[in-house]
Amino acid sequence: MGRLDKKICIITGASSGIGATTARLFAQEGAKVALTDIKVEFGEQVSNDIGSSAKFFPHDVSMENDWQRVMQGVLSEYGRLDVLVNNAGILVSGTIESSTVDDFHRANSVMVDGVFLGCKYAIAEMKNTGGGSIINLSSIAAEIGQPHFLPYSAAKGAVRTISKSVAVHCQMHKYNIRCNSVLPGAIQTPMFDEVKNASRKYLPPELLKPSPAGRADPSAIANMILYLASDESSFVNGAEMVVDNALSIQ
Ligand SMILES: NC(=O)c1ccc[n+]([C@@H]2O[C@H](COP(=O)([O-])OP(=O)(O)OC[C@H]3O[C@@H](n4cnc5c(N)ncnc54)[C@H](O)[C@@H]3O)[C@@H](O)[C@H]2O)c1
């Protein structure tokens, strides 16, 4: 018996990194997984590798009509939704002085509008079918001052607070829908390579030394997402799960 047996799950940003690893893990644990992403070719490849328990949907999370189409597709394929992982994200670097308003809006459109829309459309379905679990990917960039990634960290801060508001809303309405955020530290994915490259632009060499906290494989985050998606975490709601090997508290 898998930890997600028969659960119907959507994972956004599932063509790469943490999303792709989570999709594989969910399928191993008995879930039916709808993978979504703007990177269609990679997403279809991950979905084909997983096999019959996965299906890929092209999806720009910043677009409301894309959410409507994906939700309809998932419901017509599987009949219900139990778990949503709002994982899609982009790195937008820049300080308060160098960032443009377009940079700021670009970060927000994917990571704030995307999470807002995902929660909204998931709740509309889950509340009619006995509940569910929503997991939103924030970042330790939402906890600490990140002068060189201002648009990104601002968006990730909003993800934390959206998650808590959704958790309390659903608890007050007795929807049996939990909503938690995950705050990863340094995880070895294509986005982390972008962080390293952007840091080289802003920081002097002496500040570019690898952190003693190291960096983890995406499975470190996928395992936390699995716990939050499963019924093992049934009393965990509105929590912020920091997974960073103590990086953010040093
Ligand atoms: N890697 C890290 O160190 C780290 C740390 C903290 C938080 N995170 C967060 O974890 C999540 C996953 O990141 P990752 O490291 O796996 O990055 P990644 O770049 O490997 O994957 C992100 C995925 O999101 C997709 N995406 C981007 N814009 C999209 C859009 N508009 N609609 C749909 N999909 C879109 C990309 O195509 C990509 O497949 C992100 O939200 C990221 O901010 C990552």
PDBQT file of the ligand as one rigid body, heavy atoms in Angstrom, charges set to zero:
ROOT
HETATM    1  N1  LIG A 301      16.352  24.910  -6.153  1.00  0.00    +0.000 N 
HETATM    2  C1  LIG A 301      16.381  25.623  -5.033  1.00  0.00    +0.000 C 
HETATM    3  O1  LIG A 301      17.464  25.797  -4.426  1.00  0.00    +0.000 OA
HETATM    4  C2  LIG A 301      15.111  26.216  -4.484  1.00  0.00    +0.000 A 
HETATM    5  C3  LIG A 301      15.172  26.868  -3.245  1.00  0.00    +0.000 A 
HETATM    6  C4  LIG A 301      14.022  27.419  -2.711  1.00  0.00    +0.000 A 
HETATM    7  C5  LIG A 301      12.810  27.327  -3.392  1.00  0.00    +0.000 A 
HETATM    8  N2  LIG A 301      12.762  26.702  -4.603  1.00  0.00    +0.000 N 
HETATM    9  C6  LIG A 301      11.461  26.649  -5.284  1.00  0.00    +0.000 C 
HETATM   10  O2  LIG A 301      11.137  25.329  -5.636  1.00  0.00    +0.000 OA
HETATM   11  C7  LIG A 301      10.310  25.343  -6.815  1.00  0.00    +0.000 C 
HETATM   12  C8  LIG A 301      10.906  24.398  -7.858  1.00  0.00    +0.000 C 
HETATM   13  O3  LIG A 301      12.166  24.946  -8.260  1.00  0.00    +0.000 OA
HETATM   14  P1  LIG A 301      13.337  24.092  -8.920  1.00  0.00    +0.000 P 
HETATM   15  O4  LIG A 301      14.550  24.390  -8.161  1.00  0.00    +0.000 OA
HETATM   16  O5  LIG A 301      12.903  22.702  -9.136  1.00  0.00    +0.000 OA
HETATM   17  O6  LIG A 301      13.458  24.908 -10.307  1.00  0.00    +0.000 OA
HETATM   18  P2  LIG A 301      13.439  24.452 -11.834  1.00  0.00    +0.000 P 
HETATM   19  O7  LIG A 301      13.825  25.682 -12.596  1.00  0.00    +0.000 OA
HETATM   20  O8  LIG A 301      14.221  23.202 -12.016  1.00  0.00    +0.000 OA
HETATM   21  O9  LIG A 301      11.894  24.127 -12.079  1.00  0.00    +0.000 OA
HETATM   22  C9  LIG A 301      10.907  25.100 -12.127  1.00  0.00    +0.000 C 
HETATM   23  C10 LIG A 301       9.876  24.682 -13.157  1.00  0.00    +0.000 C 
HETATM   24  O10 LIG A 301       8.830  25.675 -13.166  1.00  0.00    +0.000 OA
HETATM   25  C11 LIG A 301       8.438  25.841 -14.518  1.00  0.00    +0.000 C 
HETATM   26  N3  LIG A 301       7.767  27.124 -14.734  1.00  0.00    +0.000 N 
HETATM   27  C12 LIG A 301       8.325  28.364 -14.765  1.00  0.00    +0.000 A 
HETATM   28  N4  LIG A 301       7.404  29.281 -15.051  1.00  0.00    +0.000 NA
HETATM   29  C13 LIG A 301       6.224  28.616 -15.217  1.00  0.00    +0.000 A 
HETATM   30  C14 LIG A 301       4.896  29.021 -15.533  1.00  0.00    +0.000 A 
HETATM   31  N5  LIG A 301       4.588  30.312 -15.758  1.00  0.00    +0.000 N 
HETATM   32  N6  LIG A 301       3.946  28.076 -15.601  1.00  0.00    +0.000 NA
HETATM   33  C15 LIG A 301       4.245  26.769 -15.392  1.00  0.00    +0.000 A 
HETATM   34  N7  LIG A 301       5.484  26.330 -15.104  1.00  0.00    +0.000 NA
HETATM   35  C16 LIG A 301       6.458  27.241 -15.023  1.00  0.00    +0.000 A 
HETATM   36  C17 LIG A 301       9.737  25.745 -15.303  1.00  0.00    +0.000 C 
HETATM   37  O11 LIG A 301       9.499  25.504 -16.687  1.00  0.00    +0.000 OA
HETATM   38  C18 LIG A 301      10.441  24.606 -14.586  1.00  0.00    +0.000 C 
HETATM   39  O12 LIG A 301      10.156  23.351 -15.170  1.00  0.00    +0.000 OA
HETATM   40  C19 LIG A 301      10.242  26.797  -7.277  1.00  0.00    +0.000 C 
HETATM   41  O13 LIG A 301       9.045  27.387  -6.834  1.00  0.00    +0.000 OA
HETATM   42  C20 LIG A 301      11.443  27.422  -6.580  1.00  0.00    +0.000 C 
HETATM   43  O14 LIG A 301      11.303  28.802  -6.401  1.00  0.00    +0.000 OA
HETATM   44  C21 LIG A 301      13.880  26.141  -5.152  1.00  0.00    +0.000 A 
ENDROOT
TORSDOF 0
